[in-house]
Amino acid sequence: MEFIKSATAYQLKDKVFIQGYSRTTIGFTRLTGTVFVAEDNNNLDLGNAVINALNDCKTGVYHETLEEYDQKKDPMIITTRMKTWNALMKLSKNVHIKMPTIDRITFTPMRFLGTSGNKKGYTWITDKMIKSDLDPEHLGHALLQALALSENPYLEEAK
């Protein structure tokens, strides 16, 4: 199966945190590597963070045991200074980034469903997907557009 580079972006207050996915030695896909951070008002920096996160995607990454995974601190949680994934998800907007071809990147806004119950986590808002070429300014603009289309009812309640 072909490995398609992808990443996730979380907008938390005035910053965007982007981290790439890698494929492990047994075929699972996990967030790995550096978390790239950019201010949400700088298209060039955002676009470069997208490119860096996608360039950080790898295959053949060591697949940690559950014990190893539970014992380490997650880079996204450390970088965002959140205590848990649940806290991060409730306080942010999320976009899935994918590079399906060498000259195109897609940004799919995500709808946050919650942190408990049968429907939890995220679902893709595929009809609002945004496509971009590889120009960093265009990538940053496309990411901000997708973040604006992302949905998080917890953020709406806070207003």
C-alpha positions in Angstrom: 0.0 0.0 0.0 1.4 3.4 -1.0 2.3 5.8 1.8 0.6 9.2 1.4 2.2 11.9 3.4 -0.2 13.5 5.9 -0.2 15.7 9.0 -2.6 17.2 11.5 -3.0 20.9 12.5 -4.5 22.2 15.7 -5.3 25.9 16.1 -5.1 26.8 19.7 -5.6 30.5 20.5 -3.3 32.4 18.1 -1.0 29.6 17.2 -1.2 26.6 14.9 0.6 23.3 15.8 1.4 20.9 12.9 2.8 17.4 13.1 3.3 14.7 10.5 2.2 11.1 10.5 4.6 8.2 9.9 4.0 4.6 9.2 5.4 2.1 11.7 7.1 -1.1 11.0 3.8 -3.1 11.4 1.8 -0.7 9.2 0.1 1.6 11.7 0.1 5.3 11.1 1.1 7.5 14.1 1.9 11.1 14.8 5.7 11.3 15.0 8.5 13.8 14.8 8.7 17.5 15.4 5.7 19.6 16.1 6.0 22.8 14.0 4.4 25.9 15.4 3.4 29.1 13.6 1.4 32.2 14.4 -2.0 32.1 12.8 -1.6 35.5 11.2 1.5 34.6 9.0 0.7 32.7 5.9 4.3 32.2 4.9 5.3 30.7 8.3 2.2 28.5 8.3 2.9 27.3 4.8 6.5 26.5 5.7 5.3 24.6 8.8 3.0 22.5 6.6 5.9 21.7 4.2 8.2 20.8 7.1 5.6 18.6 8.8 5.0 16.7 5.5 8.8 16.4 4.9 9.0 14.9 8.5 6.7 11.9 7.5 8.5 8.6 7.3 7.9 4.9 6.8 9.4 2.1 8.8 9.3 3.9 12.2 9.7 1.7 15.2 6.3 0.5 16.5 6.3 1.1 20.3 4.6 -1.3 22.6 1.6 0.0 24.5 3.7 0.3 27.6 6.4 2.3 25.8 3.8 4.5 24.2 2.0 5.2 27.6 5.3 6.0 29.4 6.5 8.7 27.0 5.2 12.2 26.8 3.5 13.0 23.6 5.2 15.8 21.6 2.0 17.5 20.6 0.8 17.7 24.3 4.2 18.9 25.4 4.4 21.6 22.7 0.8 22.9 23.2 1.3 22.8 27.0 -2.0 21.0 27.4 -2.4 18.3 30.1 -4.3 15.8 28.0 -5.5 15.1 24.4 -9.0 15.6 25.6 -8.2 19.1 26.8 -6.4 19.9 23.5 -9.3 18.6 21.4 -11.9 20.6 23.4 -10.0 23.9 23.1 -8.8 23.8 19.5 -9.9 23.5 15.8 -8.4 20.7 13.7 -7.5 20.1 10.1 -6.2 17.0 8.3 -3.5 17.7 5.8 -2.7 15.3 3.0 -0.3 15.4 0.0 -2.0 13.0 -2.5 0.3 14.1 -5.4 3.7 15.7 -5.6 2.2 19.1 -6.6 -1.0 19.3 -4.5 -1.9 19.4 -0.8 -5.4 19.1 0.6 -6.8 20.5 3.8 -9.8 18.8 5.2 -11.6 20.6 8.1 -12.6 18.4 11.0 -15.7 18.3 13.1 -15.1 17.6 16.8 -17.7 15.2 18.2 -16.6 15.1 21.8 -14.4 13.0 24.1 -16.8 10.3 25.4 -19.7 8.1 24.2 -20.2 6.3 21.0 -19.5 9.3 18.9 -16.2 10.8 19.9 -13.1 12.1 18.3 -13.4 13.7 14.9 -15.1 13.3 11.6 -14.0 14.8 8.3 -16.0 17.6 6.6 -15.1 16.4 3.1 -17.4 18.7 1.2 -15.4 21.6 2.6 -11.9 20.3 1.5 -9.5 23.0 0.2 -6.8 22.2 -2.3 -3.5 24.2 -2.7 -0.4 24.1 -4.8 3.0 24.0 -2.9 3.6 27.8 -2.7 4.1 28.4 1.1 1.9 31.6 1.0 -0.9 29.6 -0.7 -0.5 26.7 1.8 -0.8 29.0 4.8 -3.9 30.7 3.3 -5.5 27.4 2.5 -4.8 26.1 6.1 -6.4 29.1 7.6 -9.4 28.8 5.4 -9.8 25.1 6.4 -9.4 26.0 10.1 -12.2 28.6 9.8 -14.4 25.8 8.4 -13.6 23.4 11.2 -16.2 22.8 13.8 -15.9 22.5 17.5 -19.1 22.8 19.6 -17.0 23.3 22.8 -15.5 26.5 21.3 -19.0 27.8 20.4 -20.3 27.2 23.9 -17.4 29.2 25.3 -18.4 32.4 23.4 
